[in-house]
């Protein structure tokens, strides 16, 4: 069975015309493709299993889950080059709810913007 990506076009029972300028809520679980800006970064302490986590606020341009936050976790990493607060990225992966928070582990990602340097 092939996993399907959830996009605004997948909104069941909602005509495409109604989706323009709107957004589709995040599913409870499933494969997603989204774009957002990193709001905060969390690095696991040295005594813990290596992981690097960020919270990203999803864009409001008709992408799935617009305006919601998603936690993205890279397991086995203490840092991910280029991933920092303020960076914009596209990512794709399996979404699940962990303690009620939408979470994606080890996503495929592309950095599409970096915070301006002062």
Biopython code that builds the backbone (N, CA, C, O; Angstrom):
import numpy as np
from Bio.PDB.StructureBuilder import StructureBuilder

atoms = [
    (1, "UNK", "N", (0.844, -1.185, 0.000)),
    (1, "UNK", "CA", (0.000, 0.000, 0.000)),
    (1, "UNK", "C", (0.884, 1.241, 0.000)),
    (1, "UNK", "O", (1.823, 1.330, 0.790)),
    (2, "UNK", "N", (0.598, 2.184, -0.864)),
    (2, "UNK", "CA", (1.372, 3.404, -0.968)),
    (2, "UNK", "C", (0.736, 4.488, -0.111)),
    (2, "UNK", "O", (-0.479, 4.685, -0.137)),
    (3, "UNK", "N", (1.576, 5.192, 0.654)),
    (3, "UNK", "CA", (1.070, 6.289, 1.474)),
    (3, "UNK", "C", (0.718, 7.468, 0.575)),
    (3, "UNK", "O", (1.434, 7.768, -0.381)),
    (4, "UNK", "N", (-0.373, 8.123, 0.887)),
    (4, "UNK", "CA", (-0.790, 9.297, 0.128)),
    (4, "UNK", "C", (-0.385, 10.559, 0.857)),
    (4, "UNK", "O", (-0.461, 10.627, 2.084)),
    (5, "UNK", "N", (0.044, 11.555, 0.109)),
    (5, "UNK", "CA", (0.339, 12.857, 0.693)),
    (5, "UNK", "C", (-0.964, 13.607, 0.882)),
    (5, "UNK", "O", (-1.816, 13.615, -0.007)),
    (6, "UNK", "N", (-1.121, 14.231, 2.025)),
    (6, "UNK", "CA", (-2.294, 15.059, 2.276)),
    (6, "UNK", "C", (-1.990, 16.470, 1.804)),
    (6, "UNK", "O", (-1.019, 17.088, 2.241)),
    (7, "UNK", "N", (-2.816, 16.965, 0.921)),
    (7, "UNK", "CA", (-2.688, 18.321, 0.397)),
    (7, "UNK", "C", (-4.070, 18.946, 0.403)),
    (7, "UNK", "O", (-5.053, 18.244, 0.636)),
    (8, "UNK", "N", (-4.177, 20.263, 0.151)),
    (8, "UNK", "CA", (-5.506, 20.873, 0.120)),
    (8, "UNK", "C", (-6.426, 20.223, -0.904)),
    (8, "UNK", "O", (-7.645, 20.258, -0.739)),
    (9, "UNK", "N", (-5.865, 19.626, -1.968)),
    (9, "UNK", "CA", (-6.698, 18.983, -2.982)),
    (9, "UNK", "C", (-7.370, 17.719, -2.457)),
    (9, "UNK", "O", (-8.322, 17.224, -3.061)),
    (10, "UNK", "N", (-6.879, 17.196, -1.335)),
    (10, "UNK", "CA", (-7.401, 15.956, -0.773)),
    (10, "UNK", "C", (-8.563, 16.167, 0.190)),
    (10, "UNK", "O", (-9.070, 15.195, 0.749)),
    (11, "UNK", "N", (-8.991, 17.382, 0.396)),
    (11, "UNK", "CA", (-10.045, 17.643, 1.376)),
    (11, "UNK", "C", (-11.331, 16.946, 0.940)),
    (11, "UNK", "O", (-11.943, 17.343, -0.052)),
    (12, "UNK", "N", (-11.743, 15.919, 1.667)),
    (12, "UNK", "CA", (-12.920, 15.166, 1.256)),
    (12, "UNK", "C", (-14.193, 15.993, 1.377)),
    (12, "UNK", "O", (-14.455, 16.619, 2.404)),
    (13, "UNK", "N", (-14.972, 15.978, 0.309)),
    (13, "UNK", "CA", (-16.276, 16.628, 0.335)),
    (13, "UNK", "C", (-16.249, 18.138, 0.250)),
    (13, "UNK", "O", (-17.291, 18.780, 0.386)),
    (14, "UNK", "N", (-15.081, 18.721, 0.026)),
    (14, "UNK", "CA", (-15.000, 20.179, -0.079)),
    (14, "UNK", "C", (-14.648, 20.526, -1.514)),
    (14, "UNK", "O", (-13.584, 20.141, -1.998)),
    (15, "UNK", "N", (-15.535, 21.257, -2.212)),
    (15, "UNK", "CA", (-15.237, 21.634, -3.591)),
    (15, "UNK", "C", (-13.940, 22.436, -3.671)),
    (15, "UNK", "O", (-13.637, 23.231, -2.782)),
    (16, "UNK", "N", (-13.171, 22.216, -4.754)),
    (16, "UNK", "CA", (-11.880, 22.899, -4.924)),
    (16, "UNK", "C", (-12.024, 24.412, -4.834)),
    (16, "UNK", "O", (-11.144, 25.087, -4.299)),
    (17, "UNK", "N", (-13.131, 24.955, -5.354)),
    (17, "UNK", "CA", (-13.323, 26.413, -5.316)),
    (17, "UNK", "C", (-13.358, 26.936, -3.888)),
    (17, "UNK", "O", (-12.919, 28.055, -3.625)),
    (18, "UNK", "N", (-13.884, 26.125, -2.953)),
    (18, "UNK", "CA", (-13.962, 26.569, -1.559)),
    (18, "UNK", "C", (-12.609, 26.505, -0.859)),
    (18, "UNK", "O", (-12.420, 27.122, 0.189)),
    (19, "UNK", "N", (-11.671, 25.763, -1.433)),
    (19, "UNK", "CA", (-10.357, 25.635, -0.813)),
    (19, "UNK", "C", (-9.441, 26.809, -1.125)),
    (19, "UNK", "O", (-8.470, 27.042, -0.406)),
    (20, "UNK", "N", (-9.735, 27.549, -2.182)),
    (20, "UNK", "CA", (-8.875, 28.677, -2.522)),
    (20, "UNK", "C", (-8.887, 29.685, -1.388)),
    (20, "UNK", "O", (-9.953, 30.098, -0.931)),
    (21, "UNK", "N", (-7.700, 30.086, -0.931)),
    (21, "UNK", "CA", (-7.601, 31.039, 0.163)),
    (21, "UNK", "C", (-7.948, 30.417, 1.502)),
    (21, "UNK", "O", (-8.058, 31.120, 2.507)),
    (22, "UNK", "N", (-8.120, 29.113, 1.521)),
    (22, "UNK", "CA", (-8.465, 28.401, 2.731)),
    (22, "UNK", "C", (-7.339, 27.435, 3.054)),
    (22, "UNK", "O", (-6.308, 27.432, 2.381)),
    (23, "UNK", "N", (-7.528, 26.622, 4.070)),
    (23, "UNK", "CA", (-6.521, 25.622, 4.412)),
    (23, "UNK", "C", (-7.197, 24.361, 4.888)),
    (23, "UNK", "O", (-8.355, 24.375, 5.305)),
    (24, "UNK", "N", (-6.460, 23.276, 4.822)),
    (24, "UNK", "CA", (-6.959, 21.972, 5.227)),
    (24, "UNK", "C", (-6.337, 21.651, 6.581)),
    (24, "UNK", "O", (-5.118, 21.752, 6.717)),
    (25, "UNK", "N", (-7.118, 21.269, 7.586)),
    (25, "UNK", "CA", (-6.533, 20.941, 8.889)),
    (25, "UNK", "C", (-5.601, 19.736, 8.785)),
    (25, "UNK", "O", (-5.782, 18.866, 7.934)),
    (26, "UNK", "N", (-4.605, 19.702, 9.662)),
    (26, "UNK", "CA", (-3.682, 18.572, 9.686)),
    (26, "UNK", "C", (-4.430, 17.291, 10.020)),
    (26, "UNK", "O", (-5.327, 17.297, 10.862)),
    (27, "UNK", "N", (-4.066, 16.194, 9.366)),
    (27, "UNK", "CA", (-4.710, 14.924, 9.691)),
    (27, "UNK", "C", (-4.208, 14.411, 11.041)),
    (27, "UNK", "O", (-3.208, 14.907, 11.560)),
    (28, "UNK", "N", (-4.887, 13.435, 11.602)),
    (28, "UNK", "CA", (-4.424, 12.819, 12.852)),
    (28, "UNK", "C", (-3.117, 12.080, 12.613)),
    (28, "UNK", "O", (-2.227, 12.094, 13.463)),
    (29, "UNK", "N", (-3.004, 11.440, 11.467)),
    (29, "UNK", "CA", (-1.776, 10.748, 11.091)),
    (29, "UNK", "C", (-1.763, 10.582, 9.586)),
    (29, "UNK", "O", (-2.807, 10.622, 8.935)),
    (30, "UNK", "N", (-0.579, 10.396, 9.039)),
    (30, "UNK", "CA", (-0.450, 10.195, 7.594)),
    (30, "UNK", "C", (0.703, 10.994, 7.032)),
    (30, "UNK", "O", (1.335, 11.781, 7.736)),
    (31, "UNK", "N", (0.967, 10.784, 5.769)),
    (31, "UNK", "CA", (2.077, 11.446, 5.097)),
    (31, "UNK", "C", (1.667, 12.868, 4.731)),
    (31, "UNK", "O", (0.595, 13.085, 4.168)),
    (32, "UNK", "N", (2.523, 13.834, 5.053)),
    (32, "UNK", "CA", (2.221, 15.224, 4.709)),
    (32, "UNK", "C", (3.400, 15.850, 3.978)),
    (32, "UNK", "O", (4.538, 15.392, 4.079)),
    (33, "UNK", "N", (3.097, 16.895, 3.251)),
    (33, "UNK", "CA", (4.095, 17.757, 2.613)),
    (33, "UNK", "C", (3.674, 19.171, 2.995)),
    (33, "UNK", "O", (2.544, 19.577, 2.722)),
    (34, "UNK", "N", (4.565, 19.916, 3.618)),
    (34, "UNK", "CA", (4.196, 21.243, 4.109)),
    (34, "UNK", "C", (5.380, 22.196, 4.022)),
    (34, "UNK", "O", (6.494, 21.802, 3.681)),
    (35, "UNK", "N", (5.114, 23.452, 4.337)),
    (35, "UNK", "CA", (6.130, 24.504, 4.334)),
    (35, "UNK", "C", (5.897, 25.367, 5.553)),
    (35, "UNK", "O", (4.752, 25.668, 5.891)),
    (36, "UNK", "N", (6.978, 25.774, 6.223)),
    (36, "UNK", "CA", (6.816, 26.593, 7.411)),
    (36, "UNK", "C", (8.093, 27.296, 7.812)),
    (36, "UNK", "O", (9.134, 27.157, 7.170)),
    (37, "UNK", "N", (7.986, 28.054, 8.888)),
    (37, "UNK", "CA", (9.118, 28.801, 9.439)),
    (37, "UNK", "C", (9.396, 28.278, 10.839)),
    (37, "UNK", "O", (8.478, 28.099, 11.640)),
    (38, "UNK", "N", (10.663, 28.034, 11.127)),
    (38, "UNK", "CA", (11.055, 27.492, 12.428)),
    (38, "UNK", "C", (10.924, 28.580, 13.484)),
    (38, "UNK", "O", (11.517, 29.651, 13.367)),
    (39, "UNK", "N", (10.139, 28.290, 14.516)),
    (39, "UNK", "CA", (9.922, 29.234, 15.612)),
    (39, "UNK", "C", (10.899, 29.022, 16.759)),
    (39, "UNK", "O", (11.374, 29.982, 17.366)),
    (40, "UNK", "N", (11.198, 27.752, 17.055)),
    (40, "UNK", "CA", (12.129, 27.476, 18.152)),
    (40, "UNK", "C", (12.839, 26.155, 17.930)),
    (40, "UNK", "O", (12.349, 25.265, 17.235)),
    (41, "UNK", "N", (14.018, 26.055, 18.546)),
    (41, "UNK", "CA", (14.883, 24.887, 18.407)),
    (41, "UNK", "C", (15.132, 24.311, 19.795)),
    (41, "UNK", "O", (15.335, 25.058, 20.752)),
    (42, "UNK", "N", (15.118, 22.970, 19.906)),
    (42, "UNK", "CA", (15.405, 22.298, 21.168)),
    (42, "UNK", "C", (16.491, 21.260, 20.927)),
    (42, "UNK", "O", (16.345, 20.396, 20.062)),
    (43, "UNK", "N", (17.566, 21.340, 21.678)),
    (43, "UNK", "CA", (18.662, 20.389, 21.571)),
    (43, "UNK", "C", (18.653, 19.535, 22.833)),
    (43, "UNK", "O", (18.597, 20.061, 23.944)),
    (44, "UNK", "N", (18.710, 18.223, 22.659)),
    (44, "UNK", "CA", (18.695, 17.303, 23.810)),
    (44, "UNK", "C", (19.980, 17.472, 24.616)),
    (44, "UNK", "O", (21.034, 17.725, 24.033)),
    (45, "UNK", "N", (19.920, 17.340, 25.941)),
    (45, "UNK", "CA", (21.132, 17.434, 26.761)),
    (45, "UNK", "C", (22.107, 16.300, 26.425)),
    (45, "UNK", "O", (21.711, 15.262, 25.896)),
    (46, "UNK", "N", (23.374, 16.516, 26.739)),
    (46, "UNK", "CA", (24.423, 15.544, 26.422)),
    (46, "UNK", "C", (24.149, 14.175, 27.042)),
    (46, "UNK", "O", (24.563, 13.158, 26.484)),
    (47, "UNK", "N", (23.469, 14.130, 28.168)),
    (47, "UNK", "CA", (23.193, 12.857, 28.850)),
    (47, "UNK", "C", (22.024, 12.090, 28.228)),
    (47, "UNK", "O", (21.806, 10.927, 28.570)),
    (48, "UNK", "N", (21.276, 12.712, 27.331)),
    (48, "UNK", "CA", (20.102, 12.078, 26.716)),
    (48, "UNK", "C", (20.463, 11.493, 25.347)),
    (48, "UNK", "O", (21.522, 11.788, 24.793)),
    (49, "UNK", "N", (19.572, 10.666, 24.818)),
    (49, "UNK", "CA", (19.733, 10.148, 23.466)),
    (49, "UNK", "C", (19.774, 11.318, 22.494)),
    (49, "UNK", "O", (18.949, 12.226, 22.605)),
    (50, "UNK", "N", (20.712, 11.327, 21.538)),
    (50, "UNK", "CA", (20.806, 12.454, 20.611)),
    (50, "UNK", "C", (19.510, 12.679, 19.826)),
    (50, "UNK", "O", (18.975, 11.759, 19.208)),
    (51, "UNK", "N", (19.025, 13.901, 19.863)),
    (51, "UNK", "CA", (17.899, 14.307, 19.028)),
    (51, "UNK", "C", (17.923, 15.821, 18.904)),
    (51, "UNK", "O", (18.419, 16.522, 19.786)),
    (52, "UNK", "N", (17.390, 16.308, 17.814)),
    (52, "UNK", "CA", (17.340, 17.730, 17.522)),
    (52, "UNK", "C", (15.909, 18.016, 17.103)),
    (52, "UNK", "O", (15.423, 17.434, 16.133)),
    (53, "UNK", "N", (15.228, 18.898, 17.813)),
    (53, "UNK", "CA", (13.809, 19.157, 17.546)),
    (53, "UNK", "C", (13.563, 20.630, 17.288)),
    (53, "UNK", "O", (14.220, 21.493, 17.869)),
    (54, "UNK", "N", (12.611, 20.908, 16.411)),
    (54, "UNK", "CA", (12.189, 22.280, 16.152)),
    (54, "UNK", "C", (10.667, 22.318, 16.139)),
    (54, "UNK", "O", (10.010, 21.301, 15.920)),
    (55, "UNK", "N", (10.122, 23.495, 16.376)),
    (55, "UNK", "CA", (8.695, 23.750, 16.172)),
    (55, "UNK", "C", (8.615, 24.696, 14.980)),
    (55, "UNK", "O", (9.264, 25.742, 14.961)),
    (56, "UNK", "N", (7.821, 24.323, 13.996)),
    (56, "UNK", "CA", (7.657, 25.141, 12.800)),
    (56, "UNK", "C", (6.207, 25.578, 12.678)),
    (56, "UNK", "O", (5.294, 24.765, 12.828)),
    (57, "UNK", "N", (5.995, 26.845, 12.410)),
    (57, "UNK", "CA", (4.657, 27.389, 12.156)),
    (57, "UNK", "C", (4.413, 27.253, 10.662)),
    (57, "UNK", "O", (5.181, 27.788, 9.862)),
    (58, "UNK", "N", (3.345, 26.538, 10.268)),
    (58, "UNK", "CA", (3.065, 26.298, 8.857)),
    (58, "UNK", "C", (2.528, 27.545, 8.188)),
    (58, "UNK", "O", (1.853, 28.363, 8.813)),
    (59, "UNK", "N", (2.838, 27.682, 6.898)),
    (59, "UNK", "CA", (2.424, 28.852, 6.117)),
    (59, "UNK", "C", (0.920, 28.910, 5.927)),
    (59, "UNK", "O", (0.226, 27.900, 6.052)),
    (60, "UNK", "N", (0.422, 30.101, 5.624)),
    (60, "UNK", "CA", (-1.006, 30.317, 5.402)),
    (60, "UNK", "C", (-1.321, 30.550, 3.925)),
    (60, "UNK", "O", (-2.223, 31.326, 3.610)),
    (61, "UNK", "N", (-0.606, 29.904, 3.026)),
    (61, "UNK", "CA", (-0.845, 30.143, 1.600)),
    (61, "UNK", "C", (-1.607, 28.992, 0.952)),
    (61, "UNK", "O", (-1.350, 28.643, -0.201)),
    (62, "UNK", "N", (-2.522, 28.417, 1.676)),
    (62, "UNK", "CA", (-3.312, 27.315, 1.139)),
    (62, "UNK", "C", (-2.681, 25.964, 1.379)),
    (62, "UNK", "O", (-3.224, 24.945, 0.950)),
    (63, "UNK", "N", (-1.558, 25.931, 2.048)),
    (63, "UNK", "CA", (-0.908, 24.651, 2.354)),
    (63, "UNK", "C", (-1.648, 23.974, 3.504)),
    (63, "UNK", "O", (-2.365, 24.616, 4.271)),
    (64, "UNK", "N", (-1.458, 22.693, 3.597)),
    (64, "UNK", "CA", (-2.116, 21.916, 4.648)),
    (64, "UNK", "C", (-1.754, 22.435, 6.035)),
    (64, "UNK", "O", (-0.591, 22.747, 6.293)),
    (65, "UNK", "N", (-2.718, 22.528, 6.913)),
    (65, "UNK", "CA", (-2.482, 22.896, 8.302)),
    (65, "UNK", "C", (-2.002, 24.308, 8.511)),
    (65, "UNK", "O", (-1.355, 24.595, 9.518)),
    (66, "UNK", "N", (-2.299, 25.193, 7.594)),
    (66, "UNK", "CA", (-1.775, 26.553, 7.669)),
    (66, "UNK", "C", (-2.021, 27.189, 9.026)),
    (66, "UNK", "O", (-3.126, 27.125, 9.566)),
    (67, "UNK", "N", (-0.989, 27.796, 9.563)),
    (67, "UNK", "CA", (-1.085, 28.488, 10.835)),
    (67, "UNK", "C", (-0.895, 27.582, 12.037)),
    (67, "UNK", "O", (-0.754, 28.075, 13.157)),
    (68, "UNK", "N", (-0.887, 26.264, 11.835)),
    (68, "UNK", "CA", (-0.650, 25.338, 12.938)),
    (68, "UNK", "C", (0.848, 25.144, 13.126)),
    (68, "UNK", "O", (1.637, 25.434, 12.226)),
    (69, "UNK", "N", (1.236, 24.655, 14.297)),
    (69, "UNK", "CA", (2.638, 24.324, 14.556)),
    (69, "UNK", "C", (2.830, 22.824, 14.474)),
    (69, "UNK", "O", (1.953, 22.044, 14.845)),
    (70, "UNK", "N", (3.993, 22.438, 13.980)),
    (70, "UNK", "CA", (4.372, 21.033, 13.890)),
    (70, "UNK", "C", (5.738, 20.892, 14.544)),
    (70, "UNK", "O", (6.629, 21.712, 14.323)),
    (71, "UNK", "N", (5.898, 19.851, 15.346)),
    (71, "UNK", "CA", (7.212, 19.554, 15.911)),
    (71, "UNK", "C", (7.905, 18.624, 14.923)),
    (71, "UNK", "O", (7.327, 17.632, 14.478)),
    (72, "UNK", "N", (9.153, 18.956, 14.586)),
    (72, "UNK", "CA", (9.958, 18.142, 13.680)),
    (72, "UNK", "C", (11.159, 17.665, 14.478)),
    (72, "UNK", "O", (11.864, 18.465, 15.094)),
    (73, "UNK", "N", (11.390, 16.342, 14.465)),
    (73, "UNK", "CA", (12.473, 15.771, 15.265)),
    (73, "UNK", "C", (13.394, 14.949, 14.372)),
    (73, "UNK", "O", (12.954, 14.073, 13.627)),
    (74, "UNK", "N", (14.688, 15.257, 14.468)),
    (74, "UNK", "CA", (15.715, 14.461, 13.807)),
    (74, "UNK", "C", (16.357, 13.597, 14.882)),
    (74, "UNK", "O", (17.071, 14.110, 15.744)),
    (75, "UNK", "N", (16.111, 12.292, 14.842)),
    (75, "UNK", "CA", (16.670, 11.362, 15.824)),
    (75, "UNK", "C", (18.131, 11.070, 15.477)),
    (75, "UNK", "O", (18.495, 10.978, 14.304)),
    (76, "UNK", "N", (18.964, 10.926, 16.517)),
    (76, "UNK", "CA", (20.367, 10.612, 16.312)),
    (76, "UNK", "C", (21.215, 11.802, 15.918)),
    (76, "UNK", "O", (22.384, 11.635, 15.573)),
    (77, "UNK", "N", (20.656, 13.001, 15.961)),
    (77, "UNK", "CA", (21.375, 14.215, 15.576)),
    (77, "UNK", "C", (21.417, 15.185, 16.750)),
    (77, "UNK", "O", (20.425, 15.357, 17.457)),
    (78, "UNK", "N", (22.545, 15.803, 16.949)),
    (78, "UNK", "CA", (22.634, 16.878, 17.949)),
    (78, "UNK", "C", (22.433, 18.231, 17.274)),
    (78, "UNK", "O", (22.022, 19.193, 17.923)),
    (79, "UNK", "N", (22.718, 18.310, 15.981)),
    (79, "UNK", "CA", (22.507, 19.524, 15.190)),
    (79, "UNK", "C", (22.175, 19.114, 13.768)),
    (79, "UNK", "O", (22.571, 18.038, 13.319)),
    (80, "UNK", "N", (21.458, 19.959, 13.066)),
    (80, "UNK", "CA", (21.179, 19.759, 11.652)),
    (80, "UNK", "C", (21.635, 21.043, 10.956)),
    (80, "UNK", "O", (21.055, 22.103, 11.189)),
    (81, "UNK", "N", (22.657, 20.968, 10.111)),
    (81, "UNK", "CA", (23.191, 22.168, 9.466)),
    (81, "UNK", "C", (22.110, 22.975, 8.745)),
    (81, "UNK", "O", (21.292, 22.422, 8.009)),
    (82, "UNK", "N", (22.120, 24.283, 8.968)),
    (82, "UNK", "CA", (21.182, 25.185, 8.316)),
    (82, "UNK", "C", (19.838, 25.321, 9.001)),
    (82, "UNK", "O", (19.076, 26.236, 8.690)),
    (83, "UNK", "N", (19.535, 24.433, 9.923)),
    (83, "UNK", "CA", (18.248, 24.495, 10.621)),
    (83, "UNK", "C", (18.427, 25.357, 11.866)),
    (83, "UNK", "O", (19.139, 24.988, 12.800)),
    (84, "UNK", "N", (17.764, 26.515, 11.859)),
    (84, "UNK", "CA", (17.848, 27.464, 12.963)),
    (84, "UNK", "C", (16.555, 28.261, 13.032)),
    (84, "UNK", "O", (15.779, 28.284, 12.076)),
    (85, "UNK", "N", (16.328, 28.909, 14.154)),
    (85, "UNK", "CA", (15.121, 29.719, 14.320)),
    (85, "UNK", "C", (15.069, 30.778, 13.217)),
    (85, "UNK", "O", (16.065, 31.442, 12.930)),
    (86, "UNK", "N", (13.907, 30.922, 12.614)),
    (86, "UNK", "CA", (13.706, 31.903, 11.557)),
    (86, "UNK", "C", (13.877, 31.343, 10.158)),
    (86, "UNK", "O", (13.459, 31.982, 9.193)),
    (87, "UNK", "N", (14.477, 30.171, 10.019)),
    (87, "UNK", "CA", (14.664, 29.569, 8.697)),
    (87, "UNK", "C", (13.331, 29.028, 8.180)),
    (87, "UNK", "O", (12.520, 28.496, 8.939)),
    (88, "UNK", "N", (13.127, 29.177, 6.876)),
    (88, "UNK", "CA", (11.931, 28.630, 6.233)),
    (88, "UNK", "C", (12.320, 27.320, 5.554)),
    (88, "UNK", "O", (13.393, 27.211, 4.959)),
    (89, "UNK", "N", (11.436, 26.327, 5.650)),
    (89, "UNK", "CA", (11.743, 25.056, 5.012)),
    (89, "UNK", "C", (10.501, 24.370, 4.502)),
    (89, "UNK", "O", (9.395, 24.591, 4.996)),
    (90, "UNK", "N", (10.707, 23.524, 3.491)),
    (90, "UNK", "CA", (9.699, 22.588, 3.017)),
    (90, "UNK", "C", (10.076, 21.251, 3.602)),
    (90, "UNK", "O", (11.258, 20.913, 3.671)),
    (91, "UNK", "N", (9.085, 20.481, 4.025)),
    (91, "UNK", "CA", (9.393, 19.165, 4.553)),
    (91, "UNK", "C", (8.285, 18.178, 4.207)),
    (91, "UNK", "O", (7.152, 18.553, 3.906)),
    (92, "UNK", "N", (8.656, 16.912, 4.263)),
    (92, "UNK", "CA", (7.738, 15.844, 3.931)),
    (92, "UNK", "C", (8.038, 14.661, 4.842)),
    (92, "UNK", "O", (9.200, 14.318, 5.059)),
    (93, "UNK", "N", (7.006, 14.047, 5.365)),
    (93, "UNK", "CA", (7.202, 12.885, 6.224)),
    (93, "UNK", "C", (5.891, 12.386, 6.791)),
    (93, "UNK", "O", (4.815, 12.877, 6.451)),
    (94, "UNK", "N", (6.005, 11.400, 7.661)),
    (94, "UNK", "CA", (4.832, 10.815, 8.307)),
    (94, "UNK", "C", (4.483, 11.613, 9.553)),
    (94, "UNK", "O", (5.313, 11.789, 10.444)),
    (95, "UNK", "N", (3.264, 12.088, 9.604)),
    (95, "UNK", "CA", (2.781, 12.862, 10.739)),
    (95, "UNK", "C", (2.105, 11.929, 11.732)),
    (95, "UNK", "O", (1.336, 11.048, 11.347)),
    (96, "UNK", "N", (2.397, 12.129, 13.008)),
    (96, "UNK", "CA", (1.685, 11.433, 14.071)),
    (96, "UNK", "C", (1.470, 12.432, 15.195)),
    (96, "UNK", "O", (2.089, 13.496, 15.217)),
    (97, "UNK", "N", (0.605, 12.092, 16.114)),
    (97, "UNK", "CA", (0.363, 12.956, 17.270)),
    (97, "UNK", "C", (1.094, 12.365, 18.459)),
    (97, "UNK", "O", (0.865, 11.211, 18.824)),
    (98, "UNK", "N", (1.978, 13.156, 19.070)),
    (98, "UNK", "CA", (2.713, 12.733, 20.253)),
    (98, "UNK", "C", (2.308, 13.674, 21.368)),
    (98, "UNK", "O", (2.604, 14.868, 21.307)),
    (99, "UNK", "N", (1.635, 13.159, 22.389)),
    (99, "UNK", "CA", (1.086, 13.962, 23.482)),
    (99, "UNK", "C", (0.234, 15.107, 22.926)),
    (99, "UNK", "O", (0.256, 16.220, 23.452)),
    (100, "UNK", "N", (-0.521, 14.819, 21.851)),
    (100, "UNK", "CA", (-1.420, 15.798, 21.255)),
    (100, "UNK", "C", (-0.770, 16.775, 20.291)),
    (100, "UNK", "O", (-1.470, 17.578, 19.674)),
    (101, "UNK", "N", (0.555, 16.732, 20.143)),
    (101, "UNK", "CA", (1.274, 17.655, 19.263)),
    (101, "UNK", "C", (1.573, 16.985, 17.933)),
    (101, "UNK", "O", (2.135, 15.890, 17.913)),
    (102, "UNK", "N", (1.205, 17.625, 16.801)),
    (102, "UNK", "CA", (1.555, 17.052, 15.502)),
    (102, "UNK", "C", (3.084, 16.960, 15.393)),
    (102, "UNK", "O", (3.783, 17.952, 15.598)),
    (103, "UNK", "N", (3.597, 15.770, 15.071)),
    (103, "UNK", "CA", (5.037, 15.529, 15.069)),
    (103, "UNK", "C", (5.445, 14.746, 13.832)),
    (103, "UNK", "O", (4.759, 13.812, 13.415)),
    (104, "UNK", "N", (6.587, 15.145, 13.247)),
    (104, "UNK", "CA", (7.173, 14.432, 12.114)),
    (104, "UNK", "C", (8.596, 14.065, 12.501)),
    (104, "UNK", "O", (9.374, 14.931, 12.900)),
    (105, "UNK", "N", (8.943, 12.786, 12.386)),
    (105, "UNK", "CA", (10.294, 12.314, 12.689)),
    (105, "UNK", "C", (11.102, 12.157, 11.404)),
    (105, "UNK", "O", (10.604, 11.643, 10.402)),
    (106, "UNK", "N", (12.353, 12.606, 11.447)),
    (106, "UNK", "CA", (13.319, 12.425, 10.362)),
    (106, "UNK", "C", (12.736, 12.727, 8.977)),
    (106, "UNK", "O", (12.734, 11.857, 8.106)),
    (107, "UNK", "N", (12.241, 13.959, 8.770)),
    (107, "UNK", "CA", (11.609, 14.272, 7.489)),
    (107, "UNK", "C", (12.633, 14.488, 6.375)),
    (107, "UNK", "O", (13.814, 14.725, 6.631)),
    (108, "UNK", "N", (12.163, 14.403, 5.158)),
    (108, "UNK", "CA", (12.920, 14.928, 4.025)),
    (108, "UNK", "C", (12.669, 16.428, 4.095)),
    (108, "UNK", "O", (11.547, 16.847, 4.379)),
    (109, "UNK", "N", (13.673, 17.234, 3.846)),
    (109, "UNK", "CA", (13.474, 18.682, 3.962)),
    (109, "UNK", "C", (14.350, 19.444, 2.995)),
    (109, "UNK", "O", (15.357, 18.939, 2.499)),
    (110, "UNK", "N", (13.937, 20.681, 2.739)),
    (110, "UNK", "CA", (14.690, 21.604, 1.900)),
    (110, "UNK", "C", (14.599, 22.976, 2.557)),
    (110, "UNK", "O", (13.504, 23.459, 2.843)),
    (111, "UNK", "N", (15.732, 23.593, 2.793)),
    (111, "UNK", "CA", (15.749, 24.949, 3.357)),
    (111, "UNK", "C", (15.457, 25.903, 2.209)),
    (111, "UNK", "O", (16.156, 25.889, 1.195)),
    (112, "UNK", "N", (14.422, 26.737, 2.364)),
    (112, "UNK", "CA", (14.026, 27.648, 1.284)),
    (112, "UNK", "C", (14.242, 29.112, 1.635)),
    (112, "UNK", "O", (14.026, 29.988, 0.798)),
    (113, "UNK", "N", (14.663, 29.385, 2.862)),
    (113, "UNK", "CA", (14.957, 30.754, 3.274)),
    (113, "UNK", "C", (15.676, 30.761, 4.596)),
    (113, "UNK", "O", (15.448, 29.897, 5.443)),
    (114, "UNK", "N", (16.535, 31.723, 4.772)),
    (114, "UNK", "CA", (17.285, 31.836, 6.014)),
    (114, "UNK", "C", (16.978, 33.183, 6.659)),
    (114, "UNK", "O", (16.638, 34.144, 5.968)),
    (115, "UNK", "N", (17.099, 33.255, 7.995)),
    (115, "UNK", "CA", (16.865, 34.541, 8.641)),
    (115, "UNK", "C", (17.918, 35.545, 8.184)),
    (115, "UNK", "O", (19.069, 35.189, 7.929)),
    (116, "UNK", "N", (17.502, 36.799, 8.086)),
    (116, "UNK", "CA", (18.450, 37.840, 7.683)),
    (116, "UNK", "C", (19.522, 37.995, 8.713)),
    (116, "UNK", "O", (19.249, 37.955, 9.912)),
    (117, "UNK", "N", (20.737, 38.171, 8.268)),
    (117, "UNK", "CA", (21.850, 38.351, 9.181)),
    (117, "UNK", "C", (21.986, 39.832, 9.494)),
    (117, "UNK", "O", (21.904, 40.675, 8.601)),
    (118, "UNK", "N", (22.193, 40.140, 10.757)),
    (118, "UNK", "CA", (22.342, 41.541, 11.173)),
    (118, "UNK", "C", (23.800, 41.936, 11.177)),
    (118, "UNK", "O", (24.129, 43.078, 11.500)),
]
sb = StructureBuilder()
sb.init_structure("model")
sb.init_model(0)
sb.init_chain("A")
sb.init_seg("    ")
for serial, (resi, resn, name, xyz) in enumerate(atoms, 1):
    if name == "N":
        sb.init_residue(resn, " ", resi, " ")
    sb.init_atom(name, np.array(xyz, "f"), 0.0, 1.0, " ", f" {name:<3s}", serial, name[0])
structure = sb.get_structure()
